[in-house]
Amino acid sequence: MVARAKSPVASALGVALRDMALGASKVLRIGFLAPLTGPLKAWSAPGLDGCQIWVDRVNAAGGVKIGSRRYLVELVAYDTMYQPERAFQGAKKLILEDGVKLILMNGGNDLTSEVRRLISQHRMLVAILLPSDLSPDTPTIVAPSEVHPIYNVTGVDWLKRNKPHLKTAAMCAQSDLFGLPSIATYRAAFEAAGIELVAERVFDPATTDFGPIVDELMAANPDILCWDTAYEPFVHALTIEAHNKGFKGQLLSCTCDNYAELIRRTSPEFMEGFVFQFPDFDDPRLNDARVNFEDPNAFYDEFCRRFPGTWSAVSWEYASTLELWKSAVQRARTFEPLSVLALMKVGGIGQHAFGEAVWWGRDLFGIDNALIGDWPVVTIEAGRARIQEFCSIMDWWGAHKDVLIKHMREMDLMWDQREHIAAWS
């Protein structure tokens, strides 16, 4: 039998299908380096779960397309337990053994000088949740999703405009690289709002008895009790103590994860009006045209179905970073970190989850590696977290930048004071 000659169209289709098959067999690894056990678990493990939803969706659609090839995505996680030595060992494993092309980190005390040197040596692209970790010494570290602690100014500013009768505040936080930059930020925000900080307490992260801390803060008779950026177990313990001791004023915190449990342990009336910075993604206002996170309500529903009772402030953040990264990878037609970083930052504009944002930070971090725009202010209303307003961080910065820089520098937290910051690691 004589074989028929293939048409040019059929031949081209065969080549395309062959390339797609070859590409689909390849794997693109992403590292996840964060505390998956211990008190910071609520700011890491739900983020890993959110990443898995993103990975499953991308792989179900054929993977990441780079040129003519497709790559399936694989997550490689390493639990640092928030211990510097484990963070370093995890970074080495992900870079040298697993060959990851992106590392997702919480940051803070995990991002030691040794980890920074390793990142610089291998020019690894690393996305963190703490812009206060940024510095020009490690230009491949970026903060494209969360702008902690700078967004905390929006909650204070919202209180100033909507509850002007609040004149005094008392605050506490743990003494680490989550709590300390947040203290400087809240100090600046209170000063800019004309709210007097009447008491402040920095406590050891090993603290288990929060009664004396709340007693000390309430002794100053503040209108506002602020939990700064305390871990979920600390926020719960502090809030329950404030309830049991009869506090009647305003509660303010960076996060309020698992607030349903706090409502159960205190009362709906006590938790009503609690101000924090992170919405549930079933919030109707996330369907606003400005929002760039794809179908947030469906993501929330899937997360709650697959990982019930674990939604937290970070459940969506790493996934949002991955979407920005994927877009840059596909435009760059490569997954090499430096090329991807250039495409992520091209034009100085990026599609942040809550709207168009700018790559910013030189005045505060020494480098424009934080993607910053608007951020939601959230309150508890009738037992649910609900967005009250999308507030502009840049507008606040334009009016009060000197105040924030002053407080950051007083606490030795500016990027050019890195040797002092390292002492907290």
Disulfide bonds with the S-S distance in Angstrom:
none
